[in-house]
Amino acid sequence: MTTLTKRNRRSDTPLERRSSNEEEGQRGGATDDDVDDSKGLRFTLMEEVLLLGLKDKAGYTSFWNDCISSGLRGAMLVELALRGRIHLEPQTTRKRKLLDRRVLFISAAPTGDVLLDEALKHIKNTQPPETVTSWIDLLTGESWNPLKMHFQIQQVRERLAKSLVEKGVLTTEKQNFVLFDVTTHPLVDSGEKERLLQRLQASLLDRWTSDLQHVPPRSLALLLLAQASNVLDDALTSLPDDNYETATQRTQRLLDANPDLQSAKVTTPGEEMIWAVMAAFNRR
């Protein structure tokens, strides 16, 4: 997760603040990042990543995208940390690297999201605790240990799509692919995706700050997770060329940042988890 792909087409159509209330995050949802997006629906980071990667009319993600599965599992860890359910074990005087620190359980309070609750249950019941890298692999089903295959969370994209159907953003259809029928979920509420795209683009343009510590946590998380899931470039292609170039340069600066150095500057467990997840993807 170190470079951006080059733009391959041009479109002439132009296309969040740190949470000050942890109790709000534990209730599941909005933080100050969303203050300018109050008219829209509330999405989890996983739903936002999926929505960015979904083909609007076809209703499915690219068959060639083999990054989105692990990206969605990383999003679960970040979302749980931002909601105060998990955190990294505290630093010691020896200053261990992010990827050497294990994920610790804080609270079993329901999140209101079945995927998050399922991941949280696994983290709570696992002893000894696992690292961020291990949890991404386990939740994705990429573990070589057959005794740990039960940690895999199944059908994540389909379950997220159904959640977006319930929110009125997607619909459900059947499409015939020669020998078999496939369930797809085309976009029906283009306004919600447009708001998401505009918010993501603004975080790299109008709301950009060169001090990464002042980038709102959910904005920072979405940018990094979208890139790790290989869906960020598609979210920027509608920008005019000058804005696209600026956005990709600023994204590259995020990707070039040292997660361990950046995490030493943060003040909340959620922000620390964001950089830990980025460090995990940098190793993949």
N, C-alpha and C positions, 0 to 999 in steps of 0.2 A: 504494500500500500504506500508506495513512495513516489509515484509519478501519475500525472494525468494523461489521458489520451488526447491526441490532437483533434481539433474540430474538423468534422468531415462534411459539414453542410452549413449553409447560412440561411437564416430566416430574417425577414424584415420586420417581424412583429416583436415589439419590445415585451418583453414580458415585464432575540427576543430579548433582560436584566436578571441578575441573580435572584433566586428565590429568597424572600425575606421571611417566609412563614413555612416552617417545616411541617406544621400540622396540615397545612393546605396540601403539601405534597403527599402526606400519608393518606389523605382522603382520596387521592388518586388523580389528582389531576393537574389543574392549571397552575402555573407559576407566573411570575412577573414577565417571563418571556412572551407570554401570550397576550399581554395587555393590549397590543394593537391589533389583535386577531380575535377580539371578543365576540364578533358576530359569527365566527365559524364554529364548527364542531370541535370537540376535544379528541385528539388522537394520541395513542401511545407512539413511542419512537418506532416500534415495530410496524405499526400501521402506516406511519409516514414513509418509512423506507419501502414498504411494499407498494404503496400508492405511487411513489416516484418511479419504481421499476416496472409498473404494470402498463402494458400497451392499452391505450384508452379504448379503442374499438375492438381489438381482439380479445381483451380480457384475461391475458396471462402474461407472465414474465418471459423474457427471452430464454429460449432453449439453451443458448450458449453461455448464459450467465451462471457459472459454477461458484460464484462468490456470495450470492445473496443468502444462502442457507446459513453460513457461518455468521454473516453480517447481522442477520435477524437474531441469532443467539447472543451475539455481543450486545445488541440493543436491549435484550432482556436483562442482562446484568446491569447495564447503565440505568435502565428504568427502575429496577429494584433499588439501586443505590440512591438515585435521586428521590425516591419515595421513602427513604429511611428504613428499608427492610434488611439490607446487607451493607457491609463495608469491608475494606481491606484491613487485615490485622495491623495494629499500630507499628510505627517505625521503632527501631531500636537504635542504640548508640552506634551500632555498626552500619546503619544506613543501607539496608538491603534494597535491591532493585525492585521495581514494581512487580515484575513477573516472578519474583521469589517470595512474595507475600501472599498469604492465603486469604480466601474469601470467607468472612465470618458472618454468621446469622445474627440479626438484631431482633426482628419482630415478625411474628406470624400473623399479624393483622391482615385480613383479606384485602387484596388490592382492587377487587372488582373486575379483574381480568383473569380468565381461566388459565391462559398461558403463563402469565407472571406467577400466579398461585402455584401452578405445577412446578415451575422452575424453583420457586422459593421452598417448596416442600422437599425437593431433592437436596437443596443446599442445607436446609435445617437438619435433615436426617443423615447427612454424610459425615462420618468421622474416620480418620482425621480429615480436616478441611482440605479442599483442593485449591489450586491457584486459578487465576483468571484464564490462562491458556488452557488448562485442563478442563475447566467448565465449558468453554466454548466447544472444545472437541467432544466432550461427553454429551452435551445437549444436542449437538449436531449428529451424533452417532458415529463419530470418527475415531472412537477409542479402539485400540487393539486388544483391550482386555475384555473377553467375552462375559466376565462377571459384572461388567459395568455397562453393558449394552442397554439395560433397562432405564438408564438415565436419558436416553434419547427422547426428545419431544417430537412426536409424530405429526405429520401433516400441518406444519406451521403455516405455510403459505395459504393453504385452503382454509384453515381456521381463521386466519386474519382476514381473508377475503370475505368470509361469511360474516364476520364482525362488521366489516365495512358495508356489507349488504344491509345488515340490520340498522345501520346508521343512515341508510339511504344514499350512500355514495356510489355503490356498485349495484349491479343486478346479476342474476344468475341465468345463464343460457347453456344449451347443449350445442356443441359444434361437432360435425362429423369429420374425422381425420382418416379417410379412406377405409380403414379396417375397424375403427372403433369410434365411439362417441366420447367426447371430452367435455367436462364441465368447465365453463369459462365465466369470468365475472367482468363484463365490460363496464366502463365508466358511465354513470348516468347523471351525476352531479358535478359538472365540470367546474362550477364555481369553487367547490371545496379544494379541488386539486390546484386550481389557479391561485387560490390564496396560499396554499402550501408552497407552490413554486415561487411566488412573489416574496414570501417571507424568507425562504432559503436564499434567493438571489439578493435580497436586501441585506442579509447578514454578511454578504461579500462585497456589497457596494455601498449603499447609503448609510447603513448602520455599522460598517466595518470600523474596527479600531486596531491599530498596530500593536497595542498591548494585549496579548492573548488572554491575560488574566481578567480583562474587562469584556471579553466576548461572553454573552449570556450562556450558561451551561447547556441548556437544551439546544440552542443554536449551534454551539460548538459540537455537541454530541451528534446532532443530525448531520452536520457537514462531514464529520469523520466517519460516521456509520454509512452514510450514502456513498462515500468514496470506497470504503472497505467492501461494500456490497456491489460495487461497479454500476451504480445508477446515478452518480452525481453529474457526469458529463452530459447525459441526456437532459438533465434538469436545467442546464445552462445554455443549451444550443439555441434557444429562442431569443437569446440576448443579441443586440447589435454587436458587431465585431469588436469595437473598442471596449465595451462593457464585458464582453466575453473574455477578452484578453486580460483585463484587470481582475476579473473573478478567478480565472485559472491561475494567475500569478499569486494571488492571495491564498488560494487553496493550497498551492504548492508550498507556500510558507508554513501553513499549518502542518502539512505532511512532513516537512523538513525539521520541525521542532523536535527537541529531545524530550520524550515523555517523562523520563525520570527528573530532569531539571524542571520542567513545567509543573509537575505534580508537587515539587517541593515548595512551590509558591502559592498553592491553593489553600483554601480554608475549610472546605466541606468534603465529606466522604464521597458525595456524588461526583464532584469535580475530579477527585482522585481516581475514581473508577473509570471515568471517561478516558483519562490518559493511560490507565492500565490496559484498557481494552485496545486503545490505539497501539500500545507497545506490543500487545499480543498479535495484532494483525500485521505489524511491521515484520514479524518473524515468520509469517506464513509464506 
